Amino acid sequence: MSALTVRELHPALGVEITGLDLRQPPDPATMRQLHDLWMRHLVLVYPSQDIDDAQHIAFSRCFGGLEVHHQAIIRSRFLPEIFRVSNVNDDGVLMPPDHPTVRQVALAQFWHTDSSFRTQPSIGSILHGVEISRTGGETHFTNMYAVYEALPASLKNQLRGRRALHDFGHLHKLANLKPLTSEERAAMPPVWQPMERVHPVTKRISLYISPIYNDEIEGMQQAEARQLLSDLQAFAAEPRFIYPHRWEPHDIVQWDNRCTMHQVTPFDPGERRVMHRTTIAGTEPVLAAAA
């Protein structure tokens, strides 16, 4: 079993883990340690892990099956399990800010949780800082357990028992993006998800929204729904709930999509930023809290 060293990064969430070499998948005992730390701290940071994409995929598969994104403009053409959060193409060329891929990736500056638009949303994501930005490009994570527990009654009462619509097509209301093909639209129809979510492992309740994909709430007029989503997002973005990760080369960061949201801060679009993500596939629908 690896001798892990664990350092807390923020009171709300996040620990740094050293004493591990991700070029080889961890042994079963170490995996049990990592899973326990992940469930307790929501975000795991593994610094200085200069791994290739195949090793990244192999480590990620220790936690479950992996998604393949439904859009060719996002996924790697070499290894389809790699989601490219990048302004550099597969040939290593910096893309201009108006490139369709760059425009879409830039929407990660909105708060979101990955793959919430799937019927069985992602369990978690693992992101590798291949080439990092020094002009911004931090990734902020917010603890949605703590957000839910701290919500004022005026907000909590409005969302109780309700569902929000998670629609991949909502991205196209936020920016001028390359139109979805009929196949892409058919692959990801909108889905209603409960706003009070029970984690299948910890059994804790969290607020489940993904503002990049949301603008409707069941049983509300659209203006009222948008206002509530805006209020919830603003509350979730309070610093007391957030761990801001400032990237160093070859950081690997793993987070739980079932109880966190994240966003990236702006950076100079003329600076190369190459981040490769794997997305651990969901295995069950979202479990709603009892009304």
KADAKA-V775050 format. One record per backbone hydrogen bond with DSSP energy under -1.0 kcal/mol. NH is the residue of the N-H (numbers start at 0). CO is the residue of the C=O. Records with the same first field share a line. If there is no record, write none. Layout:
# KADAKA-V775050
NH->CO + CO
This chain:
# KADAKA-V775050
3->1
4->17
6->15
8->13
13->40
14->42
15->6
16->44
17->4
23->20
30->26
31->27
32->28
33->29
34->30
35->31
36->32
37->33
38->34
39->35
40->36
41->37
42->40
43->253
44->14
45->251
48->249
50->48
55->51
56->52
57->53
58->54
59->55
60->56
61->58
62->59
66->278
73->70
74->70
75->81
81->78
82->276
83->73
84->274
85->83
86->272
88->92
91->88
94->86
98->95
102->98
103->99
104->100
105->101
106->103
107->104
108->105
109->106
111->261
115->112
117->114
122->279
124->254
125->277
126->252
127->275
128->250
129->127 + 273
130->273
138->244
139->262
140->242
141->260
142->240
143->258
146->142
147->143
148->144
149->145
154->151
155->151
156->152
158->154
159->155
161->158
163->192
164->215
165->190
166->212
169->166
170->167
171->168
172->169
173->170
174->170
176->174
184->180
185->181
186->182
187->183
190->165
192->163
194->161
196->205
197->286
198->203
202->198
205->196
206->143
207->194
211->110
212->209
217->162
219->216
224->220
225->221
226->222
227->223
228->224
229->225
230->226
231->227
232->228
233->229
234->230
235->231
236->232
237->234
240->237
241->238
242->140
244->138
249->128
250->247
251->45
252->126
253->43
254->124
255->41
256->122
258->255
260->141
261->111
262->139
263->107
264->137
270->267
273->130
274->84
275->127
276->82
277->125
279->123
280->64
288->195
